[in-house]
């Protein structure tokens, strides 16, 4: 009996949970039908794409020569060590050496003591005169002996002896004349002349000093001719007109001195025939047109006056390159991918849009790049803002226009 009642109880419990589960399923189906019949239908609407706000600048055509920049140190066109070929005591120095002045080509800069050589030259000249007198006398004697020989009153041996004496005297005369010429050359080497117009950089002797042959007396340089060796990249060298055909492109040289900037004009004088093995640059030499013609920027001068183009002064050089057509200077960061420009085009009927155009990079000058554009859209401006996803035709709004509109609105409110 107890077992029967137990079975009945278990069956009732299972029946209860089955009923509960059925009720839940029924309620879910009924609720789903109710929600389906009473749901709110949502229609799809187009979401307007936001207009990107950008900064722009105007594009102005570049009508001047491209600036090819470089730098270097001012050096003399020529610099030489002054020395004598022979030794001796210094008895005279040119004022250009003692007073650090200037001298002209051919001026006597150094004179060594040549008194011994001049005495030897005088003695040689006197010996030549004495020997010449003997030759004159021998000529008379030879003429007389030849006449006697013709008449038969003298022997052939006597005539040959006179002729032998003449040959011996002539040889001696030639030797003395050679010695005289050698003495003059030696005396000439006792003076040192200026090989070019210039000034003295430094001196190492004083009057009274004894120097040896080849010993340095002073260092001289071309004060009126200065030049700068400027390393130029291959790409930049290709933009200098006539560089390899003998032309002389103009240049501007600036030097900072005592907080002031001084300017010279110059020209390309020569080009190295080789590339630097380390930097792969070409050395272009720029010579100053007029070393004395300088001026300070802004018209300000120093109490000492304008400084000369001093040796080893650090100079910045700008060589005038070609004049390209349809070229525009832009910030280097505005060159996209090395070949594209982003332009703000306000002429589109649907509003201002982005135009991506091709551009040829002509020259990079620091933070400025010069690009050539075949056809620039009318009234377009250069976009300087960085865009993560730039697409041709995307809507844009210029910060400049927004600012103008804001100012106009404020002015209207103020007037009201």
C-alpha positions as a Markdown table, in Angstrom:
| # | Residue | x | y | z |
|---|---|---|---|---|
| 1 | Unk | 0.0 | 0.0 | 0.0 |
| 2 | Unk | 2.8 | 2.4 | 0.9 |
| 3 | Unk | 4.6 | 1.6 | -2.4 |
| 4 | Unk | 1.4 | 2.4 | -4.4 |
| 5 | Unk | 1.0 | 5.7 | -2.6 |
| 6 | Unk | 4.6 | 6.6 | -3.3 |
| 7 | Unk | 4.2 | 6.0 | -7.0 |
| 8 | Unk | 1.1 | 8.1 | -7.1 |
| 9 | Unk | 2.9 | 11.0 | -5.3 |
| 10 | Unk | 5.9 | 10.9 | -7.8 |
| 11 | Unk | 3.4 | 10.9 | -10.7 |
| 12 | Unk | 1.6 | 13.9 | -9.3 |
| 13 | Unk | 4.8 | 15.9 | -8.9 |
| 14 | Unk | 5.9 | 15.2 | -12.5 |
| 15 | Unk | 2.4 | 16.1 | -13.8 |
| 16 | Unk | 2.7 | 19.4 | -11.9 |
| 17 | Unk | 6.0 | 20.3 | -13.5 |
| 18 | Unk | 4.8 | 19.3 | -16.9 |
| 19 | Unk | 1.8 | 21.6 | -16.4 |
| 20 | Unk | 4.1 | 24.5 | -15.3 |
| 21 | Unk | 6.3 | 24.0 | -18.4 |
| 22 | Unk | 3.3 | 24.0 | -20.7 |
| 23 | Unk | 2.0 | 27.2 | -19.1 |
| 24 | Unk | 5.3 | 28.9 | -19.6 |
| 25 | Unk | 5.5 | 27.8 | -23.3 |
| 26 | Unk | 1.9 | 29.0 | -23.8 |
| 27 | Unk | 2.6 | 32.3 | -22.2 |
| 28 | Unk | 5.7 | 32.9 | -24.4 |
| 29 | Unk | 3.9 | 32.1 | -27.6 |
| 30 | Unk | 1.0 | 34.3 | -26.6 |
| 31 | Unk | 3.4 | 37.2 | -25.7 |
| 32 | Unk | 5.4 | 36.8 | -28.9 |
| 33 | Unk | 2.2 | 37.0 | -30.9 |
| 34 | Unk | 1.0 | 40.0 | -29.0 |
| 35 | Unk | 4.4 | 41.9 | -29.5 |
| 36 | Unk | 4.4 | 41.0 | -33.2 |
| 37 | Unk | 1.0 | 42.3 | -33.7 |
| 38 | Unk | 1.7 | 45.6 | -31.8 |
| 39 | Unk | 5.3 | 46.3 | -32.7 |
| 40 | Unk | 6.3 | 49.8 | -34.0 |
| 41 | Unk | 7.7 | 49.8 | -37.5 |
| 42 | Unk | 11.0 | 51.9 | -37.8 |
| 43 | Unk | 11.8 | 53.1 | -41.3 |
| 44 | Unk | 15.4 | 53.5 | -42.4 |
| 45 | Unk | 16.7 | 57.0 | -43.0 |
| 46 | Unk | 19.9 | 58.2 | -44.6 |
| 47 | Unk | 22.5 | 59.5 | -42.2 |
| 48 | Unk | 24.1 | 62.7 | -43.5 |
| 49 | Unk | 27.9 | 62.4 | -43.6 |
| 50 | Unk | 29.6 | 65.1 | -41.5 |
| 51 | Unk | 31.5 | 67.8 | -43.4 |
| 52 | Unk | 35.2 | 67.8 | -42.6 |
| 53 | Unk | 36.7 | 71.1 | -41.3 |
| 54 | Unk | 40.1 | 71.9 | -42.8 |
| 55 | Unk | 42.7 | 74.7 | -42.9 |
| 56 | Unk | 43.8 | 76.0 | -46.3 |
| 57 | Unk | 46.3 | 78.5 | -47.7 |
| 58 | Unk | 46.4 | 80.4 | -51.1 |
| 59 | Unk | 48.6 | 79.2 | -53.8 |
| 60 | Unk | 50.8 | 81.8 | -55.4 |
| 61 | Unk | 52.8 | 81.1 | -58.6 |
| 62 | Unk | 56.6 | 81.4 | -58.1 |
| 63 | Unk | 58.2 | 83.6 | -60.8 |
| 64 | Unk | 61.8 | 83.9 | -59.4 |
| 65 | Unk | 64.8 | 81.6 | -59.7 |
| 66 | Unk | 64.8 | 78.6 | -57.4 |
| 67 | Unk | 67.0 | 79.1 | -54.4 |
| 68 | Unk | 69.8 | 76.5 | -54.3 |
| 69 | Unk | 71.2 | 76.9 | -50.8 |
| 70 | Unk | 74.6 | 75.8 | -49.4 |
| 71 | Unk | 77.2 | 76.9 | -46.9 |
| 72 | Unk | 80.9 | 76.9 | -46.4 |
| 73 | Unk | 83.9 | 78.9 | -45.3 |
| 74 | Unk | 85.4 | 81.8 | -47.0 |
| 75 | Unk | 88.9 | 81.1 | -48.4 |
| 76 | Unk | 91.4 | 83.1 | -50.6 |
| 77 | Unk | 91.5 | 82.4 | -54.3 |
| 78 | Unk | 95.2 | 81.8 | -53.8 |
| 79 | Unk | 97.4 | 81.3 | -50.7 |
| 80 | Unk | 101.1 | 80.7 | -50.9 |
| 81 | Unk | 104.2 | 80.4 | -48.7 |
| 82 | Unk | 106.7 | 83.1 | -49.5 |
| 83 | Unk | 110.3 | 81.9 | -49.6 |
| 84 | Unk | 113.7 | 82.7 | -51.2 |
| 85 | Unk | 115.5 | 80.2 | -53.4 |
| 86 | Unk | 118.8 | 81.0 | -51.7 |
| 87 | Unk | 119.8 | 81.8 | -48.1 |
| 88 | Unk | 121.0 | 85.0 | -46.6 |
| 89 | Unk | 120.3 | 87.8 | -44.1 |
| 90 | Unk | 117.1 | 89.8 | -44.5 |
| 91 | Unk | 117.9 | 93.4 | -44.9 |
| 92 | Unk | 114.5 | 94.8 | -46.2 |
| 93 | Unk | 110.8 | 93.9 | -45.9 |
| 94 | Unk | 107.9 | 95.4 | -47.9 |
| 95 | Unk | 105.5 | 97.5 | -45.8 |
| 96 | Unk | 102.8 | 95.1 | -46.8 |
| 97 | Unk | 104.6 | 92.5 | -44.7 |
| 98 | Unk | 105.7 | 94.6 | -41.7 |
| 99 | Unk | 102.5 | 96.6 | -41.5 |
| 100 | Unk | 100.0 | 94.0 | -42.7 |
| 101 | Unk | 99.2 | 96.1 | -45.8 |
| 102 | Unk | 98.7 | 95.2 | -49.4 |
| 103 | Unk | 101.1 | 94.8 | -52.3 |
| 104 | Unk | 100.9 | 94.5 | -56.1 |
| 105 | Unk | 102.2 | 91.8 | -58.3 |
| 106 | Unk | 105.9 | 92.4 | -59.0 |
| 107 | Unk | 106.6 | 94.4 | -55.8 |
| 108 | Unk | 109.8 | 93.4 | -54.0 |
| 109 | Unk | 108.6 | 91.9 | -50.7 |
| 110 | Unk | 111.9 | 90.6 | -49.3 |
| 111 | Unk | 115.5 | 91.6 | -50.0 |
| 112 | Unk | 118.4 | 89.6 | -48.7 |
| 113 | Unk | 122.0 | 90.8 | -48.3 |
| 114 | Unk | 123.7 | 90.5 | -51.6 |
| 115 | Unk | 126.9 | 92.6 | -51.0 |
| 116 | Unk | 129.2 | 89.6 | -51.4 |
| 117 | Unk | 127.5 | 88.6 | -54.7 |
| 118 | Unk | 127.7 | 92.2 | -56.0 |
| 119 | Unk | 131.4 | 92.4 | -55.2 |
| 120 | Unk | 132.0 | 89.1 | -57.0 |
| 121 | Unk | 130.0 | 90.5 | -59.9 |
| 122 | Unk | 132.2 | 93.6 | -60.0 |
| 123 | Unk | 135.3 | 91.5 | -60.0 |
| 124 | Unk | 134.0 | 89.3 | -62.8 |
| 125 | Unk | 133.1 | 92.4 | -64.8 |
| 126 | Unk | 136.6 | 93.8 | -64.4 |
| 127 | Unk | 138.1 | 90.5 | -65.4 |
| 128 | Unk | 136.0 | 90.5 | -68.5 |
| 129 | Unk | 137.1 | 94.0 | -69.4 |
| 130 | Unk | 140.8 | 93.0 | -69.0 |
| 131 | Unk | 140.3 | 89.9 | -71.0 |
| 132 | Unk | 138.5 | 91.8 | -73.7 |
| 133 | Unk | 141.5 | 94.2 | -74.0 |
| 134 | Unk | 143.8 | 91.2 | -74.4 |
| 135 | Unk | 141.5 | 89.9 | -77.2 |
| 136 | Unk | 141.6 | 93.2 | -78.9 |
| 137 | Unk | 145.4 | 93.3 | -78.8 |
| 138 | Unk | 145.5 | 89.7 | -80.0 |
| 139 | Unk | 143.3 | 90.6 | -82.9 |
| 140 | Unk | 145.8 | 93.3 | -84.0 |
| 141 | Unk | 148.7 | 90.8 | -83.6 |
| 142 | Unk | 146.9 | 88.1 | -85.5 |
| 143 | Unk | 146.2 | 90.5 | -88.4 |
| 144 | Unk | 149.8 | 91.5 | -88.5 |
| 145 | Unk | 151.1 | 87.9 | -88.3 |
| 146 | Unk | 148.8 | 86.8 | -91.1 |
| 147 | Unk | 150.2 | 89.6 | -93.3 |
| 148 | Unk | 153.8 | 88.7 | -92.5 |
| 149 | Unk | 153.0 | 85.1 | -93.2 |
| 150 | Unk | 151.7 | 86.0 | -96.7 |
| 151 | Unk | 154.9 | 87.9 | -97.4 |
| 152 | Unk | 157.0 | 85.0 | -96.1 |
| 153 | Unk | 158.8 | 86.9 | -93.4 |
| 154 | Unk | 157.3 | 84.8 | -90.5 |
| 155 | Unk | 156.7 | 81.1 | -90.0 |
| 156 | Unk | 153.5 | 79.1 | -89.8 |
| 157 | Unk | 154.3 | 78.1 | -86.2 |
| 158 | Unk | 154.3 | 81.8 | -85.2 |
| 159 | Unk | 150.9 | 82.3 | -86.8 |
| 160 | Unk | 149.4 | 79.2 | -85.2 |
| 161 | Unk | 150.7 | 80.3 | -81.8 |
| 162 | Unk | 148.8 | 83.6 | -82.2 |
| 163 | Unk | 145.7 | 81.9 | -83.3 |
| 164 | Unk | 145.9 | 79.5 | -80.3 |
| 165 | Unk | 146.2 | 82.4 | -77.9 |
| 166 | Unk | 143.1 | 84.0 | -79.4 |
| 167 | Unk | 141.1 | 80.8 | -79.0 |
| 168 | Unk | 142.3 | 80.5 | -75.4 |
| 169 | Unk | 141.4 | 84.1 | -74.6 |
| 170 | Unk | 137.9 | 83.6 | -76.3 |
| 171 | Unk | 137.2 | 80.6 | -74.1 |
| 172 | Unk | 138.2 | 82.4 | -71.0 |
| 173 | Unk | 136.0 | 85.3 | -72.0 |
| 174 | Unk | 133.0 | 83.0 | -72.4 |
| 175 | Unk | 133.7 | 81.5 | -69.0 |
| 176 | Unk | 133.8 | 84.9 | -67.4 |
| 177 | Unk | 130.6 | 86.0 | -69.1 |
| 178 | Unk | 128.9 | 82.8 | -67.9 |
| 179 | Unk | 130.1 | 83.6 | -64.4 |
| 180 | Unk | 128.8 | 87.1 | -64.7 |
| 181 | Unk | 125.4 | 85.9 | -65.8 |
| 182 | Unk | 125.3 | 83.3 | -63.0 |
| 183 | Unk | 126.2 | 86.1 | -60.5 |
| 184 | Unk | 123.3 | 88.2 | -61.7 |
| 185 | Unk | 120.9 | 85.3 | -61.3 |
| 186 | Unk | 122.2 | 84.7 | -57.8 |
| 187 | Unk | 121.7 | 88.4 | -57.0 |
| 188 | Unk | 118.2 | 88.3 | -58.5 |
| 189 | Unk | 117.4 | 85.4 | -56.2 |
| 190 | Unk | 118.3 | 87.5 | -53.2 |
| 191 | Unk | 115.0 | 89.4 | -53.8 |
| 192 | Unk | 111.5 | 87.9 | -53.5 |
| 193 | Unk | 108.8 | 89.5 | -55.6 |
| 194 | Unk | 105.1 | 89.3 | -55.2 |
| 195 | Unk | 103.6 | 86.6 | -57.5 |
| 196 | Unk | 100.2 | 88.2 | -57.4 |
| 197 | Unk | 98.2 | 91.1 | -55.9 |
| 198 | Unk | 97.5 | 90.4 | -52.3 |
| 199 | Unk | 98.2 | 90.8 | -48.6 |
| 200 | Unk | 100.1 | 89.0 | -45.8 |
| 201 | Unk | 98.4 | 86.5 | -43.7 |
| 202 | Unk | 101.3 | 85.9 | -41.4 |
| 203 | Unk | 105.1 | 86.4 | -41.2 |
| 204 | Unk | 107.9 | 84.3 | -39.6 |
| 205 | Unk | 111.0 | 86.5 | -40.0 |
| 206 | Unk | 112.2 | 90.0 | -39.2 |
| 207 | Unk | 114.8 | 92.3 | -40.6 |
| 208 | Unk | 118.2 | 91.0 | -39.6 |
| 209 | Unk | 117.1 | 87.3 | -39.5 |
| 210 | Unk | 119.2 | 84.8 | -41.4 |
| 211 | Unk | 117.1 | 82.4 | -43.6 |
| 212 | Unk | 118.0 | 79.3 | -45.5 |
| 213 | Unk | 116.9 | 78.6 | -49.1 |
| 214 | Unk | 113.3 | 77.4 | -49.2 |
| 215 | Unk | 112.6 | 78.6 | -45.6 |
| 216 | Unk | 109.1 | 80.2 | -45.2 |
| 217 | Unk | 109.3 | 84.0 | -44.8 |
| 218 | Unk | 105.6 | 84.8 | -44.8 |
| 219 | Unk | 102.2 | 83.5 | -45.9 |
| 220 | Unk | 100.4 | 85.6 | -48.5 |
| 221 | Unk | 97.0 | 85.5 | -50.0 |
| 222 | Unk | 94.7 | 87.2 | -52.6 |
| 223 | Unk | 92.9 | 89.7 | -50.4 |
| 224 | Unk | 90.8 | 91.0 | -53.3 |
| 225 | Unk | 89.7 | 87.6 | -54.4 |
| 226 | Unk | 87.8 | 85.3 | -52.1 |
| 227 | Unk | 85.8 | 82.2 | -52.7 |
| 228 | Unk | 83.7 | 79.5 | -51.0 |
| 229 | Unk | 83.5 | 75.8 | -51.7 |
| 230 | Unk | 79.8 | 74.8 | -51.5 |
| 231 | Unk | 78.7 | 71.2 | -51.4 |
| 232 | Unk | 75.6 | 70.8 | -53.6 |
| 233 | Unk | 73.4 | 67.7 | -54.0 |
| 234 | Unk | 73.1 | 66.1 | -57.4 |
| 235 | Unk | 69.4 | 67.0 | -57.7 |
| 236 | Unk | 70.1 | 70.6 | -56.8 |
| 237 | Unk | 73.1 | 70.9 | -59.2 |
| 238 | Unk | 70.8 | 69.8 | -62.0 |
| 239 | Unk | 68.7 | 73.0 | -61.3 |
| 240 | Unk | 71.6 | 75.5 | -61.7 |
| 241 | Unk | 71.5 | 76.8 | -65.3 |
| 242 | Unk | 74.7 | 76.3 | -67.3 |
| 243 | Unk | 76.6 | 74.8 | -64.4 |
| 244 | Unk | 78.5 | 72.3 | -66.6 |
| 245 | Unk | 78.6 | 74.4 | -69.8 |
| 246 | Unk | 80.9 | 77.2 | -68.5 |
| 247 | Unk | 78.2 | 79.6 | -67.4 |
| 248 | Unk | 78.6 | 81.7 | -64.3 |
| 249 | Unk | 75.3 | 81.6 | -62.3 |
| 250 | Unk | 74.9 | 84.4 | -59.8 |
| 251 | Unk | 74.8 | 83.9 | -56.0 |
| 252 | Unk | 74.3 | 85.8 | -52.8 |
| 253 | Unk | 76.6 | 85.3 | -49.8 |
| 254 | Unk | 75.7 | 86.3 | -46.3 |
| 255 | Unk | 77.9 | 86.3 | -43.2 |
| 256 | Unk | 77.1 | 86.9 | -39.6 |
| 257 | Unk | 79.5 | 89.2 | -37.8 |
| 258 | Unk | 79.0 | 90.7 | -34.3 |
| 259 | Unk | 75.2 | 90.1 | -34.5 |
| 260 | Unk | 74.9 | 91.7 | -37.9 |
| 261 | Unk | 74.3 | 90.2 | -41.3 |
| 262 | Unk | 76.5 | 91.3 | -44.2 |
| 263 | Unk | 75.8 | 90.5 | -47.8 |
| 264 | Unk | 78.0 | 90.1 | -50.9 |
| 265 | Unk | 77.1 | 89.1 | -54.4 |
| 266 | Unk | 79.0 | 86.4 | -56.2 |
| 267 | Unk | 79.1 | 84.0 | -59.1 |
| 268 | Unk | 80.0 | 80.3 | -59.7 |
| 269 | Unk | 83.6 | 80.2 | -60.9 |
| 270 | Unk | 84.3 | 76.5 | -61.2 |
| 271 | Unk | 82.9 | 73.0 | -60.5 |
| 272 | Unk | 84.8 | 70.0 | -59.2 |
| 273 | Unk | 85.0 | 67.2 | -61.7 |
| 274 | Unk | 84.2 | 64.5 | -59.1 |
| 275 | Unk | 81.6 | 63.6 | -56.5 |
| 276 | Unk | 82.6 | 63.4 | -52.9 |
| 277 | Unk | 82.9 | 59.7 | -52.1 |
| 278 | Unk | 81.3 | 60.0 | -48.7 |
| 279 | Unk | 78.5 | 62.6 | -49.1 |
| 280 | Unk | 77.9 | 62.1 | -52.9 |
| 281 | Unk | 77.8 | 65.9 | -53.3 |
| 282 | Unk | 79.3 | 68.1 | -56.0 |
| 283 | Unk | 81.7 | 70.9 | -54.8 |
| 284 | Unk | 80.7 | 74.2 | -56.5 |
| 285 | Unk | 83.1 | 77.1 | -56.0 |
| 286 | Unk | 81.5 | 80.5 | -55.6 |
| 287 | Unk | 83.7 | 83.6 | -56.0 |
| 288 | Unk | 82.8 | 87.0 | -54.5 |
| 289 | Unk | 82.3 | 89.7 | -57.1 |
| 290 | Unk | 83.7 | 92.5 | -55.1 |
| 291 | Unk | 85.2 | 91.8 | -51.7 |
| 292 | Unk | 85.1 | 95.4 | -50.6 |
| 293 | Unk | 81.5 | 95.9 | -51.7 |
| 294 | Unk | 79.5 | 94.8 | -48.7 |
| 295 | Unk | 76.5 | 96.1 | -46.8 |
| 296 | Unk | 74.6 | 95.3 | -43.6 |
| 297 | Unk | 71.0 | 94.2 | -43.8 |
| 298 | Unk | 68.7 | 96.8 | -42.5 |
| 299 | Unk | 71.2 | 99.6 | -43.1 |
| 300 | Unk | 72.8 | 99.3 | -39.7 |
| 301 | Unk | 76.6 | 99.4 | -39.6 |
| 302 | Unk | 79.2 | 98.8 | -36.9 |
| 303 | Unk | 81.4 | 101.5 | -35.4 |
| 304 | Unk | 84.4 | 99.7 | -36.9 |
| 305 | Unk | 82.8 | 99.9 | -40.4 |
| 306 | Unk | 81.8 | 96.9 | -42.6 |
| 307 | Unk | 84.1 | 94.0 | -42.0 |
| 308 | Unk | 86.0 | 92.5 | -45.0 |
| 309 | Unk | 85.3 | 89.0 | -46.3 |
| 310 | Unk | 87.5 | 87.4 | -43.6 |
| 311 | Unk | 89.2 | 84.0 | -44.1 |
| 312 | Unk | 87.3 | 81.1 | -42.4 |
| 313 | Unk | 84.2 | 83.2 | -42.0 |
| 314 | Unk | 81.1 | 80.9 | -42.1 |
| 315 | Unk | 79.0 | 81.9 | -45.0 |
| 316 | Unk | 75.5 | 81.0 | -46.3 |
| 317 | Unk | 75.2 | 80.9 | -50.0 |
| 318 | Unk | 72.1 | 81.0 | -52.3 |
| 319 | Unk | 72.8 | 80.2 | -55.9 |
| 320 | Unk | 70.1 | 81.2 | -58.4 |
| 321 | Unk | 68.6 | 78.2 | -60.1 |
| 322 | Unk | 66.2 | 77.9 | -63.0 |
| 323 | Unk | 62.9 | 79.8 | -63.4 |
| 324 | Unk | 60.3 | 77.0 | -63.8 |
| 325 | Unk | 56.9 | 77.6 | -65.2 |
| 326 | Unk | 53.6 | 76.7 | -63.3 |
| 327 | Unk | 55.5 | 76.2 | -60.0 |
| 328 | Unk | 54.2 | 77.0 | -56.6 |
| 329 | Unk | 55.9 | 77.1 | -53.2 |
| 330 | Unk | 54.1 | 75.0 | -50.6 |
| 331 | Unk | 54.9 | 73.7 | -47.1 |
| 332 | Unk | 56.8 | 70.5 | -47.4 |
| 333 | Unk | 54.3 | 68.7 | -45.2 |
| 334 | Unk | 51.5 | 69.5 | -47.8 |
| 335 | Unk | 53.1 | 67.2 | -50.4 |
| 336 | Unk | 51.1 | 64.0 | -50.0 |
| 337 | Unk | 52.9 | 60.7 | -50.9 |
| 338 | Unk | 55.5 | 62.6 | -52.7 |
| 339 | Unk | 53.3 | 63.2 | -55.8 |
| 340 | Unk | 49.8 | 64.5 | -54.8 |
| 341 | Unk | 48.3 | 67.8 | -53.6 |
| 342 | Unk | 45.0 | 68.1 | -51.7 |
| 343 | Unk | 43.1 | 71.1 | -52.9 |
| 344 | Unk | 40.0 | 72.8 | -51.5 |
| 345 | Unk | 37.7 | 73.3 | -54.5 |
| 346 | Unk | 34.8 | 75.8 | -53.7 |
| 347 | Unk | 33.4 | 75.8 | -57.2 |
| 348 | Unk | 31.5 | 72.5 | -57.0 |
| 349 | Unk | 27.7 | 72.9 | -57.3 |
| 350 | Unk | 27.1 | 70.7 | -54.3 |
| 351 | Unk | 29.5 | 72.6 | -52.0 |
| 352 | Unk | 33.2 | 72.7 | -51.4 |
| 353 | Unk | 35.0 | 69.4 | -52.0 |
| 354 | Unk | 38.4 | 67.9 | -51.9 |
| 355 | Unk | 40.4 | 67.5 | -55.2 |
| 356 | Unk | 43.4 | 65.3 | -55.3 |
| 357 | Unk | 45.8 | 66.3 | -58.2 |
| 358 | Unk | 49.2 | 65.2 | -59.4 |
| 359 | Unk | 52.2 | 67.5 | -58.8 |
| 360 | Unk | 55.8 | 67.3 | -59.8 |
| 361 | Unk | 58.3 | 68.0 | -57.0 |
| 362 | Unk | 60.9 | 70.4 | -58.4 |
| 363 | Unk | 63.0 | 71.4 | -55.4 |
| 364 | Unk | 63.0 | 71.1 | -51.6 |
| 365 | Unk | 64.3 | 74.1 | -49.7 |
| 366 | Unk | 64.0 | 73.2 | -46.0 |
| 367 | Unk | 60.4 | 73.4 | -44.9 |
| 368 | Unk | 59.3 | 74.7 | -48.3 |
| 369 | Unk | 58.8 | 72.6 | -51.4 |
| 370 | Unk | 58.5 | 73.9 | -55.0 |
| 371 | Unk | 56.0 | 71.8 | -57.0 |
| 372 | Unk | 54.9 | 72.1 | -60.7 |
| 373 | Unk | 51.2 | 71.7 | -61.4 |
| 374 | Unk | 50.1 | 71.4 | -65.1 |
| 375 | Unk | 46.6 | 72.7 | -64.5 |
| 376 | Unk | 45.5 | 74.2 | -61.3 |
| 377 | Unk | 41.7 | 74.3 | -60.6 |
| 378 | Unk | 40.4 | 77.9 | -60.5 |
| 379 | Unk | 39.9 | 79.5 | -57.1 |
| 380 | Unk | 41.3 | 76.4 | -55.4 |
| 381 | Unk | 43.3 | 76.5 | -52.2 |
| 382 | Unk | 45.8 | 74.1 | -50.7 |
| 383 | Unk | 44.7 | 71.9 | -47.8 |
| 384 | Unk | 47.2 | 71.8 | -45.0 |
| 385 | Unk | 45.2 | 69.7 | -42.6 |
| 386 | Unk | 46.1 | 66.0 | -42.3 |
| 387 | Unk | 43.2 | 63.8 | -43.2 |
| 388 | Unk | 43.1 | 60.1 | -42.2 |
| 389 | Unk | 40.9 | 59.0 | -45.1 |
| 390 | Unk | 41.2 | 61.5 | -48.0 |
| 391 | Unk | 38.9 | 60.8 | -50.9 |
| 392 | Unk | 38.5 | 62.8 | -54.0 |
| 393 | Unk | 35.2 | 64.6 | -53.9 |
| 394 | Unk | 34.6 | 64.5 | -50.2 |
| 395 | Unk | 32.8 | 67.5 | -48.7 |
| 396 | Unk | 35.0 | 70.0 | -46.9 |
| 397 | Unk | 34.5 | 73.2 | -45.0 |
| 398 | Unk | 37.3 | 75.8 | -44.7 |
| 399 | Unk | 38.2 | 77.1 | -41.3 |
| 400 | Unk | 38.7 | 80.5 | -42.9 |
| 401 | Unk | 35.2 | 80.7 | -44.2 |
| 402 | Unk | 33.7 | 79.6 | -40.9 |
| 403 | Unk | 35.7 | 82.3 | -39.1 |
| 404 | Unk | 34.6 | 84.9 | -41.6 |
| 405 | Unk | 30.9 | 83.9 | -41.1 |
| 406 | Unk | 31.3 | 84.0 | -37.3 |
| 407 | Unk | 32.8 | 87.5 | -37.4 |
| 408 | Unk | 30.0 | 88.6 | -39.8 |
| 409 | Unk | 27.3 | 87.3 | -37.4 |
| 410 | Unk | 28.9 | 89.0 | -34.4 |
| 411 | Unk | 29.1 | 92.3 | -36.3 |
| 412 | Unk | 25.3 | 91.9 | -37.2 |
| 413 | Unk | 24.4 | 91.2 | -33.6 |
| 414 | Unk | 26.5 | 94.2 | -32.4 |
| 415 | Unk | 24.8 | 96.5 | -34.9 |
| 416 | Unk | 21.3 | 95.3 | -33.8 |
